[in-house]
């Protein structure tokens, strides 16, 4: 996923919105998933 974000294949604003809805609906807004997702989004922005 990180590579697809770096290559511009993925719209990060759409990805963020979809993740938020998905996490809320399926996982009751899991803080652990938010943390994991934040780490992936941080990694994609470093380079």
C-alpha positions as CSV (number, residue, x, y, z in Angstrom):
1,X,0.0,0.0,0.0
2,X,2.8,2.4,0.8
3,X,4.3,2.0,-2.6
4,X,1.0,2.6,-4.3
5,X,0.6,5.8,-2.2
6,X,4.1,6.9,-3.2
7,X,3.3,6.3,-6.9
8,X,0.1,8.3,-6.7
9,X,-2.1,5.3,-7.5
10,X,-4.0,5.8,-4.3
11,X,-5.9,9.0,-3.4
12,X,-4.8,9.5,0.2
13,X,-7.7,11.7,1.1
14,X,-10.1,9.1,-0.1
15,X,-8.1,6.3,1.6
16,X,-8.2,8.2,4.9
17,X,-12.0,8.7,4.7
18,X,-12.6,5.1,3.7
19,X,-10.5,3.9,6.5
20,X,-12.3,6.0,9.1
21,X,-15.7,4.7,7.9
22,X,-14.5,1.1,7.7
23,X,-12.9,1.1,11.1
24,X,-16.0,2.7,12.7
25,X,-18.5,0.3,11.0
26,X,-16.6,-3.0,11.3
27,X,-14.3,-2.5,14.3
28,X,-16.1,0.0,16.6
29,X,-13.4,2.7,16.0
30,X,-10.6,0.5,17.2
31,X,-7.7,2.5,18.6
32,X,-5.2,-0.3,17.7
33,X,-6.3,-0.1,14.0
34,X,-6.0,3.7,14.1
35,X,-2.5,3.4,15.4
36,X,-1.5,0.8,12.8
37,X,-3.0,2.9,10.0
38,X,-1.2,6.1,11.3
39,X,2.1,4.2,11.2
40,X,1.5,3.2,7.5
41,X,0.5,6.8,6.6
42,X,3.5,8.2,8.4
43,X,5.8,5.7,6.5
44,X,4.4,6.7,3.2
45,X,5.2,10.4,3.8
46,X,8.8,10.0,4.9
47,X,10.3,9.7,1.4
